[in-house]
């Protein structure tokens, strides 16, 4: 007999949207009873030889691709889309496993960031990240993950 390992944080309202962001990271987006958007992210693996690491600090710097930019620094994260800036403090990031984080605002999911399969966790903080990340908008509308490439340290 199987038992659920975890349950969703909020009562659901309506359908779920499931999107594989990478081959081993799946985002489940759903609307709760108060019509706010939430995400649960299933992760299946890791990107390093350490037992546990935090995704946010592992991607510090400037990332960009296809009309979107992410800046991660000691103050938090910024997501810039066509000139519009969303800022997130570190306490607004929810980590799922060792591969993904959900950026939240006022308790509602806004974005999911996942480490792509080619990403390598660096044990030395002064070494730039190797590989790509993907960002995925938390919405019940149609959306697709966007691959972001490392562009250098945050300036």
N, C-alpha and C positions, 0 to 999 in steps of 0.2 A: 504494500500500500504506500503510495507516494503522498508526501505532505509538502505544502509550499514552504520554501526557504524564507521568503520575505513577502510582505504584502505592500501594496501601494500606500503611500503616505496620506492620500486624500480619497474620499469616496468619489467614484467616477460618475460621469454624466454623459452617456452616449458612447460613440465609437472610440476606438483606439486607432492611432496611426503608428505603424512600425516602419522604421527606416534603418537599414544597415548603413552605418557611416563608413566603416571599414569592414574587412572580412571577419573581424572579431569584436566589433562594437555595434550594438543595436540600440537605437533610441525609441522608446515607447512614449508617444505624446498623447495626452488625454486631457479632457476638460473635467473639472471637478464640479461638485454640486453648486458652487457659487459662480460657475462659468469661468474660473481662472484656469490658465494653462499650466500643466505640470509635465515633467518628463522623468521617466525612470530609464536608466541606461544599464543594459546588460553588457558586461565585459568578460572576455574569455582569453586571458593571457597576460603577457607583460612585454616590456620593451627593454629589459635590462637584466643584469645578473644579480641585482640586489633584491631582497625579499619584498621591500615596500618602499615606495617613493611617492612624492606629491607631484601631480601633473602641473599645477600652476607655476611653481618655482622652476620646473624643468623646461618651461617654454619662455623664460624671460627674454625679452627683446622685441623686435618689430617683425611682424609677419604680414604678408599681403598676397592677394590673388583675386582676380575677377571682381573688381569694384568693392572689395572689402579689405579692411586692415585691422589687425589686432596688435595692440601694444601691451606688453606685460612687464611690469616693473615692481619695485618694492611697495609702491602705493596701491597696487591692484591691477585691474585690466581695463582697457578701453577697446570698444568695438566701433569702428568707423565705417559707415556705409554711405557712400555718395555724400560726404560732408556732414552727415548726422552722427553725433557721438553719443554712445551709451557708455557710462562709466560704472565700474563694479569694484567695490572694496573686497578685500580677501574674505571677509566673513559672509559675502554673498555668493561664494563659490562652493558648490557641493561636489565632492569627489565620489566617483563610482569606480571601484576597483583600482587598478593602477593605470588605466588607459583613458579615462575621460573625466571631464568636469562639466557641471551645468552651472551657467551664470544666471543668477536670479535677481529679481528686483521686486521688492515688496512681497516676497513670498511666492512669486510667480516665475516660472521658467522663461528665460529670454533666449539663450543660446546654449548649445552643447559644443564643446571642443574635445576632439579625440586625437590621440597620437596615432599617426598612420603606421602601417606595417614597417616602413623603412626608417622610422624614428629610432634613434639609439639614445638611451639615457646616458648622460655624461656624469662620471663620478667627480669630476673637477668642475667647480662652478665657473671658472674663468674660460673654459673651453666652450665655443659656440655649439648650439644644438646641431645634430646631424639628422637629416630627414625632414619630413613634412608633417603638418597637422591638418585637420579638417575642422571646419566650423559648420554648424547646422542650426538654422533658426527654429526656435520652439514655437510652432504654430500648427493649427489644424488645417491650414490652407496648404496647397501644394508647395513644396520646397525641396531643395536638393542640397547635399553637402558641397562645400566649396573647399578645395585644397589650397592651403596657404604655404608659402615658402618663406624661409627665414631670410630676412633682409639686413640683419645686423642688430647691434645693441640699440636700445631705446635711447633717443637723443633728446 
